[in-house]
Amino acid sequence: MARFRYKAYNQSGVRQDGVLEAESEQQARQRLLDDGLLLEELTDAVEGQTLSLFNSSQLNLSDIEFITSELALLLTAGLKVDKGLAILIKNVSKPALREFLQKVLNQLKQGETLSSALAEHPAFSELYIGLVKIGEETGDLTGVFSRLSSEIKYQLDLRDKIRQALVYPAVILTVCLGALIFIFNFVVPNLADLFAGQDDLPAYTRALMGVSHFMLQWQWYLFFGIVAGAIAIYQLRNHPSIVESFSWMRESLPIVKRANLLVERIRFNAGLATMLASGIAIDRALKLALNTLRTASLRNEVRLATENVKRGQGLALSLSETRLYPDYYAALLAIGEESGELAQVFGEMAERSRRTFYAWVTKFTSLLEPLLILVMGGIVGSVVVIMMLSISAGTDIAL
């Protein structure tokens, strides 16, 4: 089938851009007309296609949260999945999202299940697909999508907190680097003319001019090298060596280590709470929740604990042997195991871990702000002091 890119307007006057598959251009036009769209432009999707580093055709976590929340709302209102998807298609503006929803709707019309249609897209995790499949088997898709919506919103909030902790250091570092680049490119070269012909210069003055000369000669090579390295790491981010390197940093760096453990604890417990509330057995829930962990050593610990549970060892005892469950959380887990309220206990542990992480982020940024100002101010101030000493020394030599 051919692929066609279209620009059209729906009955509400909202512009929609997207891609659809059809046997011919005439069939594509007829499908758009049947959907109640006023066609503005229809072109071959293959022509003019370009490769972009930041590919906007991929679905992100915000897109998945939108799909999940809207489907939960529509299903709660009594609509069926196919009708809900048809409504979403007419009211989304992102071409990639509309194309994905249209593809899923077509697969449903051909008799496929929703879980199998979603499983073809890499943006949906195995845990997400497993919950949707359970919802189809039990007839509780509404509850499943509602719980998934709440959990993804928590994930988005968690991601925002992490970004918040990184924004201020990035701004301070950018300002400091900008000041140093300006000094070494425009201020220090002017001082070099002042010291021309003077041989008996202080060591710090020669070092300052040497750094300036190096920057003027090599800074663009350094810049493009850093950019090329960043692009290469981004493109190869799923390569085993890159994944292993990032995993090592998450586990080994002093500050990152604690934050990573909290984030992993939140993901794992929240996933278990959602699955148990949806009716999934604990052994299967542990297997699916294992995929939420990004740290290799933690995955190995939980995998061993899961095997111990299958052999008949108690859940609380097995999980207490992992770093995810210190003594206090292991005690909570033992209470949940005895009372049969494991879903509630896992949810409580996820919520407690969230509050701990948010408090840690607040404390970290509060301490980091003055520390960064002192460090960056010290670096820039030291350069300025060396410049002033160099001017003074140069004046004395000239006299």
C-alpha positions as CSV (number, residue, x, y, z in Angstrom):
1,M,0.0,0.0,0.0
2,A,1.1,3.6,-0.7
3,R,1.6,6.2,2.0
4,F,0.1,9.7,1.6
5,R,0.7,12.8,3.7
6,Y,-2.3,15.1,4.1
7,K,-3.3,18.4,5.5
8,A,-7.0,18.8,6.3
9,Y,-9.5,20.5,8.6
10,N,-12.1,18.7,10.8
11,Q,-15.6,19.9,11.3
12,S,-14.5,22.0,14.2
13,G,-12.0,23.9,12.0
14,V,-9.0,22.3,13.6
15,R,-6.1,21.6,11.2
16,Q,-4.8,18.1,11.1
17,D,-1.6,16.9,9.5
18,G,-0.9,13.2,9.2
19,V,0.0,10.2,7.1
20,L,-2.3,7.4,6.0
21,E,-2.0,4.2,3.9
22,A,-4.2,3.6,0.9
23,E,-4.2,1.7,-2.4
24,S,-4.4,4.8,-4.4
25,E,-4.7,8.6,-4.1
26,Q,-8.4,8.4,-4.9
27,Q,-8.9,5.9,-2.1
28,A,-7.0,8.2,0.3
29,R,-9.1,11.1,-0.6
30,Q,-12.3,9.1,-0.1
31,R,-11.2,7.9,3.3
32,L,-10.5,11.4,4.5
33,L,-13.9,12.5,3.2
34,D,-15.5,9.6,5.0
35,D,-13.8,10.8,8.2
36,G,-15.5,14.2,7.8
37,L,-12.2,16.0,6.9
38,L,-11.9,18.9,4.4
39,L,-8.8,18.1,2.4
40,E,-6.3,20.9,1.8
41,E,-3.3,19.0,0.4
42,L,-2.5,15.4,-0.3
43,T,1.1,14.3,-1.3
44,D,3.2,11.1,-1.5
45,A,4.7,10.6,1.9
46,V,7.8,9.0,0.5
47,E,8.8,12.1,-1.6
48,G,10.8,14.7,0.2
49,Q,11.3,12.5,3.3
50,T,14.4,13.6,5.2
51,L,16.4,12.2,8.1
52,S,16.2,14.2,11.3
53,L,18.4,13.8,14.4
54,F,15.5,14.8,16.7
55,N,12.8,12.7,15.1
56,S,9.4,14.1,15.9
57,S,7.7,11.0,14.5
58,Q,8.4,9.1,17.7
59,L,5.9,8.9,20.6
60,N,7.1,10.2,23.9
61,L,5.9,9.6,27.5
62,S,3.6,12.7,27.2
63,D,1.9,11.2,24.1
64,I,1.4,7.9,25.9
65,E,-0.1,9.7,29.0
66,F,-2.4,11.6,26.6
67,I,-3.6,8.4,24.9
68,T,-4.0,6.6,28.2
69,S,-5.9,9.4,30.0
70,E,-8.2,10.1,27.2
71,L,-9.0,6.4,26.6
72,A,-9.7,6.1,30.4
73,L,-12.1,9.0,30.2
74,L,-13.9,7.8,27.1
75,L,-14.2,4.2,28.4
76,T,-15.6,5.5,31.7
77,A,-18.2,7.4,29.6
78,G,-19.3,4.1,28.2
79,L,-17.7,4.2,24.7
80,K,-16.0,1.3,23.1
81,V,-12.3,1.3,22.3
82,D,-12.7,1.7,18.6
83,K,-15.1,4.6,19.0
84,G,-12.8,6.2,21.5
85,L,-9.9,5.9,19.1
86,A,-11.9,7.4,16.3
87,I,-12.7,10.4,18.5
88,L,-9.1,10.9,19.5
89,I,-7.9,10.8,15.8
90,K,-10.1,13.7,15.0
91,N,-8.9,15.8,17.9
92,V,-5.1,15.4,18.0
93,S,-2.7,17.7,16.2
94,K,0.6,15.8,16.3
95,P,0.9,13.9,13.0
96,A,2.9,10.9,14.5
97,L,0.3,10.5,17.2
98,R,-2.6,10.6,14.7
99,E,-0.9,8.2,12.4
100,F,-0.3,5.7,15.3
101,L,-3.9,5.9,16.5
102,Q,-5.2,5.4,12.9
103,K,-3.0,2.3,12.6
104,V,-4.2,0.9,15.9
105,L,-7.9,1.5,14.8
106,N,-7.3,-0.2,11.5
107,Q,-5.8,-3.2,13.3
108,L,-8.8,-3.4,15.7
109,K,-11.2,-3.3,12.7
110,Q,-9.2,-6.3,11.2
111,G,-9.9,-8.3,14.4
112,E,-6.7,-7.8,16.3
113,T,-6.7,-7.1,20.0
114,L,-5.7,-3.7,21.5
115,S,-2.8,-5.2,23.4
116,S,-1.3,-6.9,20.3
117,A,-1.7,-3.6,18.3
118,L,0.1,-1.6,21.0
119,A,2.8,-4.2,21.3
120,E,4.0,-3.4,17.8
121,H,5.1,0.1,19.0
122,P,8.4,0.2,21.0
123,A,7.1,3.2,23.1
124,F,4.8,0.9,25.1
125,S,6.6,-1.1,27.8
126,E,6.0,-4.8,28.4
127,L,4.3,-3.9,31.7
128,Y,1.9,-1.6,29.9
129,I,1.0,-4.2,27.3
130,G,0.7,-6.9,30.0
131,L,-1.8,-4.8,31.9
132,V,-3.9,-4.0,28.8
133,K,-4.0,-7.7,28.0
134,I,-5.2,-8.5,31.5
135,G,-7.8,-5.8,31.1
136,E,-9.0,-7.5,27.9
137,E,-9.2,-10.9,29.6
138,T,-11.1,-9.6,32.7
139,G,-13.2,-7.0,30.9
140,D,-11.8,-4.2,33.1
141,L,-10.1,-2.1,30.5
142,T,-11.6,1.0,32.1
143,G,-9.9,0.3,35.4
144,V,-6.7,-0.7,33.8
145,F,-6.4,2.6,31.8
146,S,-7.4,4.6,34.8
147,R,-4.6,3.1,36.9
148,L,-2.1,3.4,34.0
149,S,-3.0,7.0,33.6
150,S,-2.4,7.8,37.2
151,E,0.9,6.0,37.2
152,I,2.2,7.7,34.0
153,K,1.3,11.0,35.4
154,Y,3.5,10.2,38.4
155,Q,6.3,9.2,36.0
156,L,6.0,12.6,34.2
157,D,6.0,14.4,37.6
158,L,9.1,12.4,38.6
159,R,10.8,13.2,35.3
160,D,10.0,16.9,35.8
161,K,11.6,16.8,39.3
162,I,14.8,15.3,37.9
163,R,15.0,17.9,35.2
164,Q,14.3,20.6,37.8
165,A,17.3,19.4,39.7
166,L,19.5,19.7,36.6
167,V,18.3,23.0,35.2
168,Y,20.0,25.4,37.7
169,P,23.5,23.8,37.5
170,A,23.2,23.8,33.7
171,V,22.4,27.5,33.7
172,I,25.3,28.4,36.1
173,L,27.7,26.3,34.1
174,T,26.6,27.9,30.8
175,V,27.1,31.4,32.3
176,C,30.5,30.6,33.7
177,L,31.7,29.0,30.4
178,G,30.4,32.0,28.5
179,A,32.3,34.4,30.7
180,L,35.5,32.4,30.4
181,I,35.2,32.2,26.6
182,F,34.6,36.0,26.4
183,I,37.7,36.7,28.6
184,F,40.0,34.3,26.7
185,N,38.8,35.5,23.3
186,F,38.6,39.2,23.7
187,V,40.2,40.4,26.9
188,V,43.4,38.4,27.3
189,P,44.4,38.9,23.6
190,N,44.4,42.6,24.2
191,L,46.7,42.1,27.2
192,A,49.1,40.2,24.9
193,D,49.7,43.4,23.0
194,L,50.6,45.1,26.2
195,F,53.2,42.5,27.1
196,A,54.7,42.3,23.6
197,G,58.5,42.2,23.7
198,Q,58.6,41.6,27.4
199,D,60.5,38.4,28.2
200,D,60.6,38.4,32.0
201,L,56.9,37.8,32.6
202,P,55.5,36.0,35.7
203,A,54.6,32.4,35.3
204,Y,50.9,33.0,35.9
205,T,50.9,35.7,33.1
206,R,52.5,33.3,30.7
207,A,50.0,30.6,31.7
208,L,47.1,32.9,31.2
209,M,48.3,33.9,27.7
210,G,49.0,30.3,26.9
211,V,45.5,29.2,27.7
212,S,44.1,32.1,25.6
213,H,46.3,31.2,22.7
214,F,45.2,27.5,23.0
215,M,41.5,28.6,23.1
216,L,41.9,30.9,20.0
217,Q,43.6,28.1,18.1
218,W,41.6,25.0,19.1
219,Q,38.2,26.1,20.6
220,W,36.2,25.4,17.4
221,Y,37.7,22.0,17.1
222,L,36.9,21.3,20.8
223,F,33.3,22.6,20.2
224,F,32.6,20.5,17.2
225,G,34.3,17.5,18.9
226,I,32.0,17.8,21.9
227,V,29.0,18.2,19.7
228,A,30.0,15.2,17.6
229,G,30.6,13.1,20.7
230,A,27.2,14.1,22.1
231,I,25.5,13.1,18.8
232,A,27.4,9.9,18.7
233,I,26.4,9.0,22.3
234,Y,22.8,9.9,21.5
235,Q,22.7,7.8,18.4
236,L,24.4,4.8,20.1
237,R,22.6,5.2,23.4
238,N,21.2,1.7,23.1
239,H,24.6,0.1,22.4
240,P,25.6,-2.3,25.2
241,S,28.8,-0.5,26.0
242,I,27.0,2.9,26.3
243,V,24.2,1.3,28.4
244,E,26.7,-0.3,30.6
245,S,28.6,3.0,31.1
246,F,25.5,4.9,32.1
247,S,24.5,2.0,34.4
248,W,27.9,2.1,36.1
249,M,27.6,5.9,36.6
250,R,24.1,5.5,38.1
251,E,25.4,3.0,40.6
252,S,28.8,4.4,41.4
253,L,28.7,8.2,41.4
254,P,28.2,9.4,45.1
255,I,25.2,11.8,44.6
256,V,23.6,10.0,41.6
257,K,23.7,6.6,43.4
258,R,21.2,7.6,46.1
259,A,18.9,9.3,43.7
260,N,19.0,6.4,41.3
261,L,18.0,3.9,44.1
262,L,15.1,6.1,45.0
263,V,13.9,6.4,41.4
264,E,14.2,2.6,40.9
265,R,12.3,2.0,44.1
266,I,9.5,4.3,43.0
267,R,9.2,2.6,39.6
268,F,9.3,-0.9,40.9
269,N,6.8,-0.5,43.7
270,A,4.4,1.6,41.7
271,G,4.5,-1.0,38.9
272,L,3.7,-3.8,41.4
273,A,0.9,-1.8,43.0
274,T,-0.7,-1.1,39.6
275,M,-0.5,-4.8,38.5
276,L,-1.7,-6.3,41.7
277,A,-4.7,-3.9,41.7
278,S,-5.5,-5.1,38.2
279,G,-5.6,-8.7,39.4
280,I,-2.2,-10.0,38.2
281,A,-0.7,-12.8,40.3
282,I,2.4,-11.8,42.3
283,D,4.8,-14.0,40.4
284,R,3.8,-12.6,37.1
285,A,3.7,-9.1,38.5
286,L,7.3,-9.5,39.7
287,K,8.4,-10.7,36.3
288,L,6.8,-7.7,34.5
289,A,8.0,-5.2,37.1
290,L,11.5,-6.4,36.6
291,N,11.5,-4.6,33.3
292,T,11.0,-1.2,35.0
293,L,14.4,-1.4,36.6
294,R,17.2,0.2,34.5
295,T,20.1,-0.7,36.8
296,A,21.6,-4.1,35.9
297,S,22.7,-5.1,39.5
298,L,19.3,-4.3,40.9
299,R,17.6,-6.3,38.1
300,N,19.9,-9.3,39.0
301,E,19.0,-8.9,42.7
302,V,15.2,-8.8,42.0
303,R,15.5,-11.7,39.6
304,L,17.1,-13.8,42.3
305,A,14.4,-12.8,44.7
306,T,11.7,-13.7,42.2
307,E,13.3,-17.2,41.8
308,N,13.3,-17.6,45.6
309,V,9.6,-16.7,45.7
310,K,8.8,-19.3,43.1
311,R,10.7,-21.9,45.2
312,G,8.4,-21.1,48.1
313,Q,10.3,-18.5,50.1
314,G,8.3,-15.7,51.6
315,L,7.9,-12.5,49.5
316,A,9.0,-10.1,52.2
317,L,12.1,-12.3,53.1
318,S,13.1,-12.6,49.4
319,L,12.8,-8.9,48.5
320,S,14.4,-7.8,51.8
321,E,17.7,-9.3,50.4
322,T,17.7,-6.6,47.7
323,R,18.7,-3.0,48.1
324,L,15.2,-1.8,47.1
325,Y,13.8,-2.9,50.4
326,P,15.7,-1.8,53.5
327,D,14.5,-2.9,57.0
328,Y,11.6,-0.4,57.3
329,Y,10.2,-1.3,53.9
330,A,10.7,-5.0,54.4
331,A,8.7,-4.7,57.6
332,L,5.9,-3.0,55.7
333,L,6.0,-5.7,53.1
334,A,5.8,-8.4,55.8
335,I,2.7,-6.8,57.2
336,G,1.1,-6.6,53.7
337,E,2.0,-10.2,53.0
338,E,0.3,-11.3,56.3
339,S,-2.8,-9.1,55.8
340,G,-3.2,-9.9,52.0
341,E,-3.1,-6.1,51.1
342,L,0.0,-6.2,49.0
343,A,-1.3,-3.8,46.4
344,Q,-2.0,-1.2,49.0
345,V,1.4,-1.7,50.7
346,F,3.3,-1.5,47.4
347,G,1.4,1.7,46.6
348,E,2.2,3.1,50.1
349,M,5.9,2.3,49.6
350,A,5.9,4.0,46.2
351,E,4.3,7.1,47.6
352,R,6.7,7.3,50.6
353,S,9.6,6.9,48.2
354,R,8.2,9.7,46.0
355,R,8.0,12.1,49.0
356,T,11.6,11.1,50.0
357,F,12.8,11.8,46.5
358,Y,11.1,15.1,46.2
359,A,12.5,16.2,49.6
360,W,16.0,15.1,48.4
361,V,15.7,17.1,45.2
362,T,14.6,20.2,47.2
363,K,17.5,19.8,49.6
364,F,20.0,19.0,46.8
365,T,19.1,22.1,44.8
366,S,19.1,24.3,47.9
367,L,22.7,23.3,48.7
368,L,23.8,23.2,45.1
369,E,22.9,26.7,44.2
370,P,25.2,28.6,46.6
371,L,27.9,25.9,46.1
372,L,27.9,26.4,42.3
373,I,27.9,30.2,42.7
374,L,31.0,30.0,44.9
375,V,32.8,27.6,42.6
376,M,32.0,29.3,39.4
377,G,32.6,32.8,41.0
378,G,35.9,31.5,42.2
379,I,37.0,30.3,38.8
380,V,36.0,33.5,37.0
381,G,37.3,35.7,39.8
382,S,40.7,33.9,39.8
383,V,41.1,34.6,36.1
384,V,40.2,38.3,36.7
385,V,42.7,38.5,39.6
386,I,45.4,36.9,37.5
387,M,44.7,39.5,34.7
388,M,45.0,42.4,37.2
389,L,48.2,41.0,38.6
390,S,49.6,40.5,35.1
391,I,48.8,44.1,34.2
392,S,50.4,45.3,37.4
393,A,53.5,43.1,36.8
394,G,53.7,44.2,33.1
395,T,53.6,47.9,34.2
396,D,56.4,47.4,36.7
397,I,58.5,45.6,34.1
398,A,58.0,48.4,31.6
399,L,59.1,51.0,34.2
